[in-house]
Amino acid sequence: MCCSPEIMLVDTGCANLASVRFAFARLGVTAVISCDPDKLRTANRLVLPGVGSASAGMKALDDSGLAEMLTEYQRPLLGICLGMQMLFEHSNEGDTACLGLVGGEVEALPTQSLPIPHMGWNTLNLLRKDPLLTGIKQQDYVYFVHSFAAKRSADTLAISNYGMDFSAIIRRGNSYGCQFHPELSGMVGARILQNFLKVK
Amino acid sequence: MLARRIIPCLDVMGGKVVKGIRFANHEIVGECVDMAQRYRDAGADELVFYDITASPEGRKVDISWIDKVAAVLDIPFCVAGGIRSIADAAVILAAGADKISINSPALSNPDLINQLSNRFGRQCVVVGIDSYWNGQDWLVKALTGDPDKTITTNWKTIDWIVEVQKRGAGEIVLNCMGEDGRKSGYDIRQLAVMRELCKVPLIASGGAGKLQDFADVFCQSNVDGALAASVFHYNTISITELKSYLCSQNIEVRQ
């Protein structure tokens, strides 16, 4: 093998990967989809997408050996939506133990009088500088679809608000997460994915 | 803050975008990919592609254009029309659609909503409702894609809107049929009543004719998004102009 795959998408069997694959293709990068831990661990970067429930997502990761691979993986990893939530220690959705790459837990968004899921374009409030945020401006809009979220913590790069402040973008070491869908977030999302391709 | 969404709806027939008035007299206006890019560039927040022939004709959605649209589009899009099973939905989602919308098949088989929600997550399951005022109640119609096949169901809209949420709908598009194609404004009263019953995002459909109609439906019916077709297709309203106007009315929109 002459070189490692630049970027691979972790196929948990319960996420729709086409949009993410197309988003990288628009950046000129072929993202290879795989469910094989041995192939995925050779990639220079991994993306963990995810939709559905935390319990189903974690079960898929545990059953396939992907959970173990992800916790051992040392290079940049980007979790998207449920993929980000699974980076935390625990999710209150189905009382699910998660990967523990990032401290803290995921909880239900407060329903109050707001419709749930939180669905649509909401603004980013950037809390600190990070290479992932190069070119991203305060109050840029990104596209969210979720009912659970993590509170702001020391690992939070940006927050958004829907009934409460929550972590929209996180980073601990080489583990990155976006609660929104960068692949569906227009130019702003494309820039974040492009930045992720450059993080060391 | 969460922005109110502006959602152009593109009717698809035989893989081409068509337009017509009051569900009839369709003419071809362009290719799906071209129209998708045009609306994305104009500032649409999301797109709905509605295969208007699939449901009444008993055909499935032609998916040949879906992955082409997904390849170019960096905003969410939903595919509606003719989805009757998990298998139908799986093919459309795998091709790159972000959401699927079901209408008539949910009425003939309500359990389809549960099945889709359990399999794919409620965030991608949209239920479309065609609602009609009979003088006493709002009633749900089925098979509205073909006026000759359209039937009025036994469901009152206020009951069906609660039922579909119980079964796992993640979003509801309420098409107010009396207003559709008339450009006399959204059905503010009906949408406000249904908003109270709708705990998931609610999208208004039917009746948009002028800028103020959008401001009214957001302010008075508190819907999450407004769907429209002809005002955008015929350039009666440009999305850029609409968003500037809504912003001037202190309505949160993505610009």
Interface residues (C-beta under 8 A of the other chain):
Chain A: N16 A18 S19 F22 A23 A25 R26 V51 G52 S53 T111 P115 I116 P117 H118 M119 G120 W121 N122 T123 Y141 Y143 V145 H146 S147 N161 Y162 H181 E183 L184 S185 G186 M187 G189 A190
Chain B: M1 L2 A3 R4 R5 R40 D45 D67 A70 A71 V72 D74 I75 P76 L93 A94 A95 G96 D98 F120 G121 R122 Q123 C124 G170 E171 C198 K199 V200 P201 L202 D224 G225 R254
